[in-house]
Amino acid sequence: MDKNTLLAVILSVVIITVGFMVQNILWPKEEAASQTAQTEAPSTTAAPPAGQITQALPAADQAIQAPLTGMIVPVSEEIRDETSALETDVLSAVFASRGAVLKSLKLKEHNEEGDFVEMVNGGSSGEAAFEFAFGGPDGIPPVDTVFHVRRRDANTLEFFRDFEIAGYENSSFRLTKSFTVRPGEYLLQVEITLENSQNKYLPLNFNNIAYTLSYGPQIGPAFEKLDGRYDYRNFYAYIDGKRKDIPVDEGKTAELEQRAGWFGVAGKYFAVLAAPVFSDYQVRFSSKPVEGLVRASSFSISRPVIRSARNTDTYRFYIGPKVVDNLNIYNAAGENAFGIKDMNFNEIMDSSFFLGWLEFLLKALLQFFYSLVHNWGVAIIMVTIVVKILTFPLTQKSFKSTSRMQSLGPKLEELKKKYKDNPAKMNQEMATIYKREGINPMSGCLPMLLQIPIFLALYGLFNNHFDLRGAAFFGWINDLSAPDSILNFAPVTVPFLGWSDVRLLPILFVATQLISSKMMQTPASVSNTQMKMMTYGIPVVFFFVLYDVPSGLLVYWIVQNVLSVVQQFVINRKRRLSQE
């Protein structure tokens, strides 16, 4: 290994390390930067006007009510506590009549440890999704009474219950919560209807808030930790045509002060995105701890005072995978059963900031080969071969240059001895030899430098491409989107490193990298102790840097190393035969 190659390798380590730092910015880490969140401009994709008022009010009732202080209680009646389900080809939702809440929503096309992925993770707290509370998120606890339930049709469940305000005459009103799904879609439509028994404003005013609807306390799949690489839970909002991160410190809350096209919480592969079909609402994101959960990630939507006798608020929730085909159908009314458009749910997808174009090309190539062989691991190998073929002219020139420099080793050693006291003269003579032999000493850098952008693009691809989630290759490689493991010794961890698994692929990577580096050595580097240490030390450094990267990335690099070894072996063999 000459000095130029050494510099290239050192530079590569730096670039890859910095690349991981950039990835952690693009795919945010577990902890956010600050407690509060503010938006800058209202959404350009604003929903239709607020609250569908269906009954006009007498002029005498137009005054704004004072804050309500009475206790809201259900009208006394006997109702059976039961569960009900909505089932489609892609969703399985279970609702409880107590509270009219969503207890479970499983994605039937996506697996999690022998079961379907669960998108309502309540821990041991008993919390559920779509809890309803009168007033704001810090006010009265969620309604926990039992509702009547009826099935409006095969795709819609309706829960209703009459309430009254203690101490107020003629204050009864009805709360109805309905849930609608459609076959083949991950959208759940929620309607909240409040209807007064009198032709007056609904008697609900808690510091200018009527009610709060929440989703939480956590979305699936289950996790042991969130490190920003293997998985994460972050809050987002689509504002002014762009997806924006909403930073929320662990155990804190943050307010969204302006309207958004949608908002919600997302992980690496799944998301819950809310889009109210009215413009007057307040949103709070929360990561306050919940019993039985490593971390909670919930959000709530508060509805201001309702100035009508009857009001229906419609909410649309996308609850499903971060897959472009599933998200894009809500951009065109004719492609979804709800007839909605311009939702821009697809903006929740993660992509590389500066290498997105390369990631897109590699993804298309990977999907093409998978369509032929139906094995993602084999598809990765085929992509590696294509990349090797495309870069062959440059790497061939580089390897030949390295091989010729090896043959010049004795001459270069003589120059070093002859001009050891005159470095300037020695460099001049070496430059003359390089020019005469047609050798570019910098060409040894090309193979390594050429791999850096490809490596970073593949890291983003393997780390976020949904189809690779849980994709097995063979043997112990059962998930190409995650690190491999041949032995897990958790909860014990390696001090300072935090490792709790023995991984074979990083070891194979180091072995193939050492062989490749050995074959690239020149006689000068063999005799140079410092160069020898770097030759063997750099792969070890890479071992620690790449220990926890997706196994698909290491499969790529190991195959790349093997192909490089074969290529260099052929070149070295031809050179020896030509010298005989």
Secondary structure, 3 states (H helix, E strand, C coil): CCHHHHHHHHHHHHHHHHHHHHHHHHCCCCCCCCCCCCCCCCCCCCCCCCCEECCCCCHHHCCCCCCCCCCEEECCCCCCCCEEEEECCCEEEEEECECCEEEEEEEEEEEECCEEEECCCCCCCCCCECEEEECCCCCCCCCCCECEEEEEECCEEEEEEEEEECCCCCCCEEEEEEEECCCCCCEEEEEEEEEECCCCCCCCCECCEEEEEEECCCCCCCCCCCCCCCCCCEEEEEECCEEEEECCCCCCEEEECCCCCEEEEECCCEEEEEEECCCCCEEEEECCCCCCCCCCCEEEEEEECCCCCEEEEEEEEEEEECCHHHHHHHHCHHHCCCCCCCCCHHHHCCCCCCCHHHHHHHHHHHHHHHHHHCCHHHHHHHHHHHHHHHCHHHHHHHHHHHHHHHHCHHHHHHHHHHCCCCHHHHHHHHHHHHHHHCCCHHHHHHHHHHHHHHHHHHHHHHHHCHHHCCCCCCCCCCCCCCCCCCEECCCCCCCCCCCCEECCHHHHHHHHHHHHHHHHCCHHHHHCHHHHHHHHHHHHHHHHHCCCCCHHHHHHHHHHHHHHHHHHHHHHHHHHHHHC
